[in-house]
Amino acid sequence: MRQADTTATDARRRLRPAGIAFGGDYNPEQWPEEVWAEDVALMKEAGVSLVTAGIFSWAKVEPRPGEFDFTWFDRVMDNLAGAGVAVCLATMTASPPPWLSRLHPEILPETADGRRMWPGGRQHYCPSSSVYRSYATRLVERLATRYAEHPALEMWHIGNEYGCHTPQCWCEESAADFRRWLSMRYGGIEALNDAWSTAFWSQRYDSFDEVLPPRLAPTFPNPAQQLDFARFSDDALLRCYLAEKEVLRRITPDVPVTTNFIGVHKPVDAYRWAAEEDVVSVDVYQDPHEADTHISAGFTFDVARSARDGQPWMLMEQAPSAVNWRDRNGPKPPGRMRLWSWQAVAQGADAVLYFQWRQSRGGAEKYHSAMLPHGGSETRIFHEIRELGRELASVPQIAGTRSTARVALVLDWNSWWALELDSHPSTALQQMDLALAHYRPLFEAGIACDVVPPDRDLSGYRLVVVPNLYLLGERDAERLTDFVRGGGHLLVSFFSGVVDDCDRVHLGGYPAPLREVLGLHVEEFWPLAERETVHIRHQDGTAGSADLWSEVVVPEGAQAIATFDSGPLAGQPAVTRHAFGEGTAWYVATRLAPQAMRALTDEVCRTANVGPVLNGLPEQVQATVREGDGRRYVFLLNHGQKPVEIELPEPMTDALTPQAAPTDRITLPGAGVAVLRKP
């Protein structure tokens, strides 16, 4: 490494946040330069240690094609470095400038019915556009070269929220790119015909030149074609990211790279992308109007932590209070921003950032809250931000610690894409709703849970939960079977293991690849009508209810532990248990009501010898653990409104309360947080 590079790296190490990074998106181009001094002064006051800068700066740094002006951004970077604030520097490619689409209208994306989408918003580019990628990488080359040795540079933020507005494009360039992708995937056209079952409806292709994206058609497009187009579209977005990453790796090999996922986002396979990142980043926007928004956020946090095998991750964006894009944009009540920020840390985050630093005066997001609101620093929001910054800075030792889980929930993007296609027994099956129905009882029971793809090594888990894994390949099915054979416990829900990687039905009785381990086959699907419910009778005589789905289950060694108690399937199995090898497999042939699902999950966890972080927790209280290098922290978060009293298994001190004495009992107010450790 050159001496200048060594000096720059040493300077970055001095700026690098010592503990949990704290800050947000910084968009100084929205403001006159005289405001910038106030920005850095208030950042220091708020404890900001890291900002993401430059996300939407392309039009200002390249106002005309090939004419670059970084002088104003030099001053921004210098100001931040002078204030001791590190920068996650964006590549500025998320929103092309107007001149690019004027010169090259072919970069603009098209919808499935052939309509062109125009500039005026953001992400107005076709992911397959070679012209867009050429201009984007040219900008990244100039950007990386200019700031490679800048002391403020801590990491790179490539693009922004890939697939948020243009996850797919059906234009001619996308069609040609899709054909190339298919040719590489299948090698020959006959392999594609077999994979796509084109003998049906006279769809046989004689050449890849005949293949199109699944554009608007008179009726259902080929489902395998739709599935491959989802895979291709994800890959096209990833290739945009990788093109920029290649430039950054060449010029700044020592600087880590990331990009931000939009929660758990259907178009973007987080597991594939995470393998190409140095750290996972995610944007999470809880809805204060939803009583259980912390549970869906918790699921996203667990996906982010699990995507790189438990590595600490970044909460890249959240709202300090209200957002601007829902029909009803409720503010976060006092204390909730703090609570939900600590929830991210409790579930593995080493960075808490926001969109954005200073609230915009104009534009589409002017009513989106910011760390520094329209009302300035003498506001509730800024006071809460400043206090949270102080708290996070007081416990730097948390950074780098990790969480471990003995339960894994399986989520697979290929299955998600296939499950929600049309022409199914029911189009009411939505992957996230089904996954959360299984995640919720684990969260409420205080049981740590990883969220993993089906090809992950399962040997470290005692229980694996498989919600509605519609698409399942033979190898992954064997992995699940071997897991149970070796002593693991498996909970599988309906409409799983039905099709292969090409959306072709596994023959031999559903779910054929799991038939042996589950000890049953499903003879017929029996989806329920909208708002229809059925009664369930459990083996111990207790009653429950279910909705959405039912199936005709034929046991082949499995024992029915609950049966349908009403409707045409009355008396037939609704939930089964099967001893297999050294382990046990459960199957649920309907969507149990939440109370019944919690009872079943509790029983399965007891059998698998999986317990909560702390026993006897009050409702609405979440408990997690992070540990490493001799450090162990227990996080308690009260998602309820009322204070609760919690008994601890041993005396602990609250790291957030200065000079706190060890105690074996703690009172947690509504929205309260405690970070406990042994004295």
C-alpha positions in Angstrom: 0.0 0.0 0.0 1.2 3.5 -0.9 2.2 5.8 2.0 -0.7 8.1 1.2 -3.1 5.2 1.3 -1.7 4.1 4.7 -2.2 7.7 6.0 -5.8 7.8 4.8 -6.5 4.4 6.3 -5.1 5.5 9.6 -7.2 8.7 9.5 -10.3 6.7 8.8 -9.6 4.4 11.7 -9.5 7.5 13.9 -12.9 8.6 12.7 -14.5 5.2 12.7 -17.3 5.0 15.3 -15.9 3.4 18.5 -19.2 1.7 19.4 -22.7 1.7 17.9 -22.6 4.1 15.0 -25.3 6.8 15.1 -26.4 9.2 12.4 -28.4 9.4 9.2 -28.7 10.4 5.6 -27.1 13.8 5.0 -28.3 15.8 1.9 -26.5 19.1 2.0 -27.3 19.9 -1.6 -30.8 20.7 -0.5 -29.6 23.7 1.5 -27.5 26.8 1.1 -23.9 26.4 2.2 -24.3 28.7 5.2 -26.5 26.0 6.7 -23.7 23.4 6.7 -21.9 24.9 9.7 -25.0 24.6 11.8 -25.4 21.0 10.5 -22.0 19.8 11.8 -22.4 21.7 15.1 -25.8 20.1 15.8 -24.4 16.7 14.7 -21.7 17.0 17.3 -24.4 18.0 19.9 -26.5 15.0 19.0 -23.6 12.5 19.1 -23.7 11.8 15.4 -20.7 9.6 14.4 -21.6 8.4 10.9 -23.6 9.9 8.0 -24.6 8.5 4.6 -23.9 11.3 2.1 -24.4 11.8 -1.6 -27.2 9.4 -2.3 -29.0 11.8 -4.6 -26.1 14.1 -5.6 -25.5 12.9 -9.2 -27.2 15.9 -10.9 -25.2 18.4 -8.8 -21.7 16.7 -9.2 -22.3 16.1 -12.9 -24.6 18.9 -14.0 -23.9 18.3 -17.7 -22.6 15.1 -19.3 -18.9 14.7 -18.6 -18.6 17.9 -16.7 -17.9 17.1 -13.1 -17.9 19.5 -10.2 -16.9 18.0 -6.8 -15.7 21.2 -5.2 -18.8 21.7 -3.2 -18.8 18.1 -2.1 -15.1 18.4 -1.1 -16.2 21.0 1.4 -19.0 18.8 2.7 -16.5 15.9 3.3 -14.0 18.2 4.9 -16.6 19.7 7.2 -17.6 16.2 8.4 -14.0 15.1 8.8 -13.3 18.2 10.9 -16.3 17.4 13.1 -15.1 13.8 13.6 -18.0 12.4 11.6 -17.3 9.4 9.4 -19.0 9.1 6.0 -20.7 6.1 4.4 -20.3 7.6 0.9 -23.0 6.8 -1.6 -22.1 6.2 -5.2 -24.8 8.8 -6.2 -26.3 6.5 -8.9 -29.8 6.0 -7.4 -31.5 8.7 -9.4 -30.1 9.6 -12.9 -30.0 13.3 -13.8 -32.5 14.7 -16.3 -29.9 15.1 -19.0 -29.2 11.4 -19.1 -32.8 10.4 -20.0 -33.0 13.3 -22.4 -29.9 12.1 -24.3 -30.7 8.4 -23.9 -34.5 7.9 -23.5 -33.8 4.2 -24.0 -32.6 3.9 -20.4 -36.2 4.5 -19.2 -38.0 1.4 -17.9 -41.2 0.0 -19.4 -44.1 -1.7 -17.7 -45.5 -5.1 -18.6 -48.2 -3.5 -20.8 -45.5 -1.5 -22.7 -45.9 1.9 -21.1 -42.8 3.9 -20.6 -42.0 5.4 -17.1 -40.7 8.9 -17.2 -38.3 11.0 -15.1 -39.7 13.1 -12.3 -39.4 10.7 -9.4 -36.4 8.5 -8.9 -34.9 5.1 -10.0 -36.1 5.9 -13.6 -33.7 3.5 -15.2 -34.0 0.0 -16.7 -31.8 -2.4 -14.6 -30.5 -4.0 -17.8 -29.6 -0.7 -19.5 -26.0 -0.9 -20.6 -26.1 2.9 -21.2 -27.2 3.5 -17.6 -24.5 1.2 -16.2 -21.8 2.9 -18.4 -22.7 6.4 -17.1 -23.1 5.1 -13.5 -19.7 3.4 -13.4 -18.0 6.4 -15.0 -19.3 8.5 -12.1 -18.2 5.9 -9.5 -14.7 5.9 -11.1 -14.4 9.6 -10.6 -16.0 9.6 -7.2 -13.8 6.8 -5.9 -10.6 8.3 -7.3 -11.3 11.6 -5.8 -12.2 10.4 -2.2 -10.1 7.3 -1.9 -7.7 8.9 0.5 -10.2 11.3 2.2 -10.1 10.8 6.0 -13.9 11.0 6.3 -14.5 8.0 4.0 -15.5 5.0 6.2 -17.4 2.8 3.8 -19.2 2.9 0.4 -23.0 2.9 0.0 -23.7 1.5 -3.5 -26.9 2.7 -5.1 -29.9 3.0 -2.8 -32.9 0.7 -2.1 -32.5 -1.4 -5.2 -35.8 -2.5 -6.7 -37.9 0.0 -4.7 -39.6 1.6 -7.6 -38.3 -0.3 -10.7 -37.8 -3.9 -9.6 -38.5 -5.2 -13.2 -38.5 -3.8 -16.7 -40.1 -5.3 -19.8 -38.5 -3.1 -22.5 -36.6 -4.5 -25.6 -33.2 -4.2 -23.9 -34.6 -6.2 -20.9 -36.0 -8.8 -23.3 -32.6 -9.2 -25.0 -30.9 -9.4 -21.6 -33.5 -12.0 -20.5 -32.8 -14.2 -23.5 -29.1 -14.1 -22.8 -29.7 -14.9 -19.2 -32.0 -17.9 -20.1 -29.4 -19.1 -22.6 -26.8 -19.2 -19.9 -29.1 -20.9 -17.4 -30.4 -23.6 -19.7 -27.7 -24.0 -22.4 -30.2 -25.0 -25.1 -33.8 -24.2 -26.0 -35.0 -27.8 -25.4 -33.9 -27.6 -21.8 -35.9 -24.4 -21.5 -39.0 -26.0 -23.1 -38.7 -28.9 -20.6 -38.3 -26.5 -17.6 -41.1 -24.3 -18.7 -43.5 -27.2 -19.6 -44.1 -25.5 -22.9 -46.0 -28.5 -24.3 -48.9 -26.9 -22.4 -50.9 -24.3 -24.5 -48.7 -24.8 -27.5 -45.9 -22.6 -26.1 -42.9 -24.6 -27.5 -40.0 -22.4 -28.6 -37.7 -23.2 -31.5 -35.2 -20.5 -30.6 -34.3 -18.2 -27.7 -35.1 -15.4 -30.2 -38.8 -16.2 -29.8 -38.7 -15.8 -26.0 -40.1 -12.6 -24.4 -40.5 -11.3 -20.8 -43.9 -12.2 -19.4 -45.6 -9.1 -20.8 -49.3 -8.4 -20.6 -51.1 -11.5 -22.0 -54.7 -12.5 -22.7 -54.6 -14.8 -19.7 -52.2 -16.4 -17.2 -48.6 -16.1 -18.5 -46.5 -19.3 -18.2 -45.7 -19.6 -14.4 -42.2 -20.9 -15.0 -41.6 -18.0 -17.3 -42.8 -15.6 -14.6 -40.6 -17.3 -12.0 -37.5 -17.1 -14.2 -38.3 -13.5 -14.9 -38.3 -12.7 -11.2 -34.9 -14.5 -10.9 -33.6 -12.6 -13.9 -34.8 -9.2 -12.6 -33.2 -9.7 -9.3 -30.0 -10.7 -11.1 -30.2 -7.6 -13.3 -30.4 -5.3 -10.3 -27.5 -7.2 -8.7 -25.4 -6.8 -11.8 -25.9 -3.0 -11.5 -24.6 -3.2 -7.9 -21.7 -5.5 -8.9 -20.6 -3.2 -11.7 -20.1 -0.3 -9.2 -18.6 -2.6 -6.6 -15.9 -3.7 -9.1 -14.8 -0.1 -9.6 -14.7 0.5 -5.8 -12.8 -2.7 -5.1 -10.2 -1.8 -7.7 -9.6 1.8 -6.4 -10.4 1.4 -2.7 -9.8 -2.2 -1.8 -9.6 -1.5 1.9 -13.0 0.3 2.1 -16.1 -1.9 2.9 -19.2 -1.8 0.7 -22.9 -2.1 1.5 -26.3 -1.3 0.1 -29.6 -0.9 1.8 -32.4 -3.4 1.6 -36.0 -2.2 2.0 -37.0 -4.4 4.8 -37.7 -7.9 3.6 -38.3 -6.9 0.0 -39.8 -9.5 -2.5 -37.9 -8.4 -5.6 -34.4 -8.6 -4.0 -33.1 -11.9 -2.6 -31.3 -10.7 0.5 -29.3 -13.9 0.9 -27.8 -13.7 -2.6 -27.0 -10.0 -2.2 -25.6 -10.3 1.4 -22.8 -12.5 0.0 -21.7 -9.5 -2.1 -21.7 -7.1 0.8 -19.2 -6.5 3.6 -22.0 -5.6 6.0 -25.7 -5.9 5.6 -27.8 -2.7 5.7 -31.6 -2.5 5.9 -34.2 0.2 6.0 -37.1 -0.4 8.4 -40.1 1.9 8.8 -42.4 0.8 11.6 -46.0 2.0 11.5 -47.1 3.6 14.8 -50.7 2.8 13.9 -50.1 -0.9 14.0 -50.0 -2.4 17.5 -47.6 -5.2 16.5 -45.3 -3.3 14.1 -42.4 -4.3 16.4 -43.0 -7.9 15.5 -42.7 -7.4 11.7 -39.7 -5.2 12.3 -38.2 -7.9 14.5 -38.6 -10.4 11.6 -36.7 -8.0 9.3 -34.0 -7.5 11.9 -33.5 -11.3 12.2 -33.3 -11.6 8.4 -30.6 -8.9 8.4 -28.6 -10.6 11.2 -29.0 -14.0 9.6 -28.1 -13.0 6.1 -24.4 -13.1 6.9 -24.5 -15.8 9.6 -25.0 -13.5 12.6 -22.6 -10.7 11.7 -23.6 -7.3 13.1 -25.6 -5.3 10.6 -26.6 -1.6 10.0 -30.0 -0.1 10.4 -29.4 2.3 7.5 -32.8 4.1 7.6 -35.7 4.5 9.9 -37.9 7.5 10.6 -37.4 9.6 13.7 -41.2 10.0 13.8 -43.7 10.1 10.9 -43.1 9.1 7.2 -44.8 10.7 4.2 -45.8 7.8 2.0 -48.6 5.9 3.9 -52.3 6.9 3.6 -52.2 7.9 7.3 -48.7 8.9 8.5 -48.8 8.7 12.3 -45.9 10.1 14.4 -44.0 7.9 16.8 -45.2 8.7 20.3 -42.6 9.8 22.8 -40.2 7.0 23.7 -41.1 4.8 20.7 -38.2 6.0 18.5 -35.8 5.2 21.3 -37.5 1.8 22.0 -37.5 0.7 18.3 -33.9 1.9 17.8 -32.8 -0.2 20.8 -34.8 -3.1 19.4 -32.5 -3.1 16.3 -29.4 -3.1 18.6 -30.9 -5.8 20.7 -31.3 -7.9 17.5 -27.8 -7.4 16.3 -27.4 -3.9 14.8 -24.1 -2.1 15.2 -25.4 1.1 13.6 -28.6 3.2 14.1 -29.2 5.6 11.3 -32.2 7.6 10.0 -33.6 9.1 6.9 -32.7 11.9 7.1 -30.6 14.5 9.1 -32.4 17.7 8.2 -36.0 17.7 7.2 -36.5 18.8 3.6 -38.3 22.0 2.8 -39.5 20.9 -0.6 -39.9 17.8 -2.7 -41.9 14.6 -2.2 -40.5 13.8 1.2 -40.8 17.2 2.9 -43.3 15.8 5.4 -41.1 12.8 6.2 -39.7 13.4 9.7 -35.9 14.0 10.2 -33.5 14.1 13.0 -33.5 17.9 12.8 -37.2 18.8 12.1 -38.6 21.9 10.4 -38.9 23.4 13.9 -35.2 23.1 14.6 -33.3 21.9 17.6 -35.8 23.0 20.2 -38.2 20.2 19.4 -39.2 16.9 21.0 -37.7 14.9 18.1 -34.3 16.5 18.3 -34.3 16.2 22.1 -35.0 12.5 21.8 -32.4 12.1 19.1 -29.8 13.8 21.3 -30.6 11.7 24.3 -30.4 8.4 22.2 -27.1 9.5 20.8 -25.8 9.9 24.4 -27.1 6.5 25.4 -25.6 4.7 22.5 -22.3 6.3 23.0 -22.3 5.2 26.7 -22.2 1.5 25.8 -19.5 1.1 23.1 -18.7 -2.4 24.2 -21.9 -3.7 22.7 -20.5 -3.3 19.2 -19.2 -6.5 17.8 -21.1 -8.8 20.1 -23.5 -11.3 18.5 -26.7 -13.2 19.1 -27.1 -17.0 18.8 -30.3 -18.9 18.2 -31.3 -22.6 18.4 -34.3 -22.0 16.2 -34.3 -21.3 12.5 -37.2 -20.2 10.4 -36.8 -20.9 6.7 -37.4 -18.2 4.1 -36.7 -18.7 0.4 -37.0 -16.1 -2.3 -37.5 -18.6 -5.1 -40.4 -20.1 -3.2 -41.8 -16.7 -2.4 -41.8 -15.7 -6.1 -43.5 -19.0 -7.0 -46.0 -19.1 -4.2 -47.6 -15.8 -5.1 -48.0 -16.5 -8.8 -51.5 -16.7 -10.3 -53.5 -19.8 -11.3 -53.1 -21.5 -7.9 -55.6 -23.2 -5.6 -55.8 -19.8 -3.7 -54.2 -16.5 -4.4 -54.8 -15.5 -0.8 -51.5 -17.1 0.3 -49.0 -14.3 0.9 -45.5 -15.3 2.0 -44.9 -12.5 4.5 -48.3 -13.1 6.3 -47.6 -16.8 6.5 -44.0 -16.3 7.7 -45.1 -13.9 10.4 -47.8 -16.3 11.6 -45.0 -18.7 12.5 -42.5 -16.0 13.7 -45.0 -14.2 16.0 -45.4 -17.0 18.6 -41.6 -17.4 18.7 -41.1 -13.7 19.2 -43.9 -13.5 21.9 -42.4 -16.5 23.7 -39.0 -14.7 23.8 -37.2 -17.4 21.8 -34.3 -16.3 19.6 -34.8 -17.1 16.0 -32.6 -17.0 12.9 -34.3 -16.6 9.5 -32.3 -18.6 7.0 -32.5 -20.0 3.4 -33.2 -23.7 2.9 -29.6 -24.4 1.8 -28.1 -23.1 5.1 -26.3 -25.6 7.4 -28.9 -26.6 10.0 -26.7 -28.6 12.3 -26.5 -26.0 14.9 -30.3 -25.7 15.4 -32.7 -27.8 17.5 -35.8 -26.6 15.8 -36.4 -25.6 12.2 -39.7 -23.9 11.2 -40.8 -24.1 7.6 -43.7 -21.9 6.8 -45.3 -22.7 3.4 -42.2 -23.6 1.5 -44.1 -24.1 -1.8 -41.0 -24.6 -4.0 -38.6 -27.1 -2.7 -35.7 -28.8 -4.5 -34.7 -32.4 -3.8 -31.4 -31.4 -2.2 -33.0 -29.0 0.2 -35.7 -31.6 1.0 -32.9 -34.1 1.8 -31.2 -31.5 4.1 -34.5 -31.1 6.1 -35.0 -34.9 6.2 -31.4 -35.5 7.4 -31.9 -32.8 10.0 -34.8 -34.7 11.6 -33.2 -38.1 11.1 -30.2 -36.8 13.1 -32.4 -35.7 16.1 -33.7 -32.3 15.0 -37.3 -31.1 15.3 -39.2 -29.8 12.2 -42.4 -27.8 12.0 -43.8 -27.6 8.4 -47.0 -25.8 7.3 -49.4 -26.5 4.4 -48.7 -26.1 0.7 -45.0 -26.9 1.2 -42.8 -29.1 -1.0 -45.3 -29.0 -3.9 -43.2 -28.0 -6.9 -39.6 -28.2 -8.0 -37.2 -25.3 -9.1 -39.1 -25.0 -12.4 -42.6 -24.8 -10.7 -43.4 -28.4 -11.8 -45.4 -30.5 -9.4 -43.5 -33.2 -7.5 -45.4 -36.3 -8.4 -46.2 -39.1 -5.9 -48.5 -37.3 -3.5 -48.0 -33.9 -2.0 -45.5 -33.0 -0.5 -43.5 -35.7 -2.2 -40.0 -34.7 -1.2 -41.1 -34.4 2.5 -43.5 -37.4 2.5 -41.1 -39.7 4.3 -40.0 -37.3 7.0 -43.6 -36.0 7.7 -45.1 -39.5 7.6 -48.1 -38.5 5.4 -49.3 -37.4 2.0 -51.8 -34.7 1.0 -54.5 -36.1 -1.3 -56.3 -32.8 -2.1 -56.1 -29.1 -1.3 -59.2 -27.6 0.2 -58.7 -23.8 0.4 -61.3 -21.9 2.4 -63.5 -19.1 1.2 -62.8 -15.5 2.3 -63.7 -15.0 6.0 -64.5 -18.7 6.3 -63.3 -20.5 9.4 -63.3 -24.1 10.6 -63.2 -25.5 14.1 -60.2 -27.5 15.3 -60.3 -30.2 18.1 -57.0 -30.9 19.8 -56.0 -34.3 21.2 -56.4 -33.0 24.7 -60.0 -31.9 24.0 -59.3 -28.2 23.7 -61.0 -26.4 20.8 -59.6 -23.8 18.4 -60.2 -22.3 15.0 -58.4 -21.9 11.7 -58.9 -20.1 8.4 -57.5 -19.6 4.9 -56.7 -23.2 4.0 -57.3 -26.9 4.7 -56.1 -30.2 3.2 -57.0 -33.8 3.0 -54.1 -35.4 4.9 -53.6 -39.2 4.8 -51.2 -40.3 7.6 -48.5 -42.8 6.8 -47.0 -43.2 10.3 -47.8 -39.7 11.5 -50.2 -39.2 14.4 -53.0 -36.7 14.3 -52.7 -34.4 17.3 -55.6 -32.1 16.1 -58.4 -32.7 13.7 -60.9 -30.6 11.8 -64.1 -30.4 13.9 -66.4 -28.8 11.3 -66.8 -28.5 7.6 -66.3 -31.2 4.9 -63.0 -32.4 6.4 -64.5 -32.9 9.9 -62.7 -35.7 11.7 -59.6 -35.6 9.4 -56.1 -34.6 10.6 -55.4 -30.9 10.9 -52.1 -31.2 12.8 -49.8 -34.2 12.8 -46.7 -35.4 14.6 -44.3 -38.0 13.3 -41.3 -39.6 15.0 -38.6 -40.0 12.4 -35.1 -41.2 13.0 -33.9 -39.5 16.2 -36.1 -36.5 15.7 -39.7 -35.4 15.3 -41.6 -33.7 12.4 -44.9 -31.8 12.8 -47.2 -30.8 10.0 -50.0 -28.1 10.0 -52.6 -28.5 7.3 -54.4 -25.2 7.9 -53.7 -21.7 9.3 -54.3 -21.9 13.0 -55.7 -19.0 14.9 -53.0 -17.0 16.7 -53.8 -18.6 20.1 -53.7 -22.1 18.8 -50.5 -21.4 16.8 -48.9 -20.1 20.0 -50.0 -23.3 21.9 -48.6 -25.5 19.2 -45.3 -23.6 18.9 -44.9 -23.8 22.7 -45.4 -27.5 22.6 -42.9 -28.0 19.7 -40.4 -25.8 21.5 -40.7 -27.8 24.7 -40.2 -31.0 22.8 -37.2 -29.6 21.1 -35.8 -28.4 24.4 -35.8 -24.7 23.3 -36.5 -22.1 25.8 -36.7 -18.3 26.1 -34.0 -15.9 27.1 -35.8 -15.3 30.4 -38.6 -17.2 31.8 -41.8 -15.6 33.1 -41.6 -12.4 31.1 -44.7 -10.2 31.1 -46.6 -9.9 27.8 -45.2 -7.3 25.4 -41.7 -7.6 26.9 -38.9 -8.7 24.5 -35.7 -10.2 25.8 -32.6 -10.8 23.7 -28.9 -11.5 24.4 -25.7 -10.3 22.7 -22.4 -11.7 23.7 -18.7 -12.1 22.7 -15.2 -11.8 24.0 -16.4 -12.2 27.6 -19.1 -9.6 27.3 -22.8 -10.5 27.7 -25.7 -8.1 27.5 -29.3 -8.9 28.2 -31.8 -6.5 26.5 -35.3 -5.9 27.9 -37.7 -3.9 25.8 -41.3 -3.2 26.9 -43.4 -2.8 23.8 -46.5 -2.2 25.9 -47.9 1.0 27.3 -47.9 0.0 31.0 -45.0 -0.4 33.4 -44.0 -4.0 34.3 -41.9 -5.7 36.9 -39.4 -8.3 35.9 -37.6 -10.8 38.1 -34.1 -11.5 37.0 -32.4 -14.9 37.4 -29.4 -13.2 39.1 -28.4 -9.7 40.1 -27.5 -7.4 37.1 -26.9 -3.8 36.5 -28.5 -1.6 33.9 -25.7 -0.3 31.7 -27.9 2.7 30.7 -28.3 3.9 34.2 -25.1 5.5 35.6 -23.9 4.1 38.9 -26.8 1.6 39.0 -26.6 -1.0 41.8 -27.0 -4.7 41.0 -30.6 -5.9 41.3 -32.5 -9.0 40.7 -35.8 -7.1 40.0 -36.4 -4.4 37.6 -39.4 -2.1 36.8 -39.6 -1.3 33.1 -42.0 1.6 32.1 -44.1 1.6 29.0 -41.7 1.8 26.0 -38.9 1.3 28.5 -35.5 -0.2 27.7 -32.9 -1.9 29.9 -29.5 -3.1 28.9 -28.3 -5.5 31.6 -25.0 -7.1 32.4 -23.4 -8.9 35.3 -21.6 -6.6 37.8 
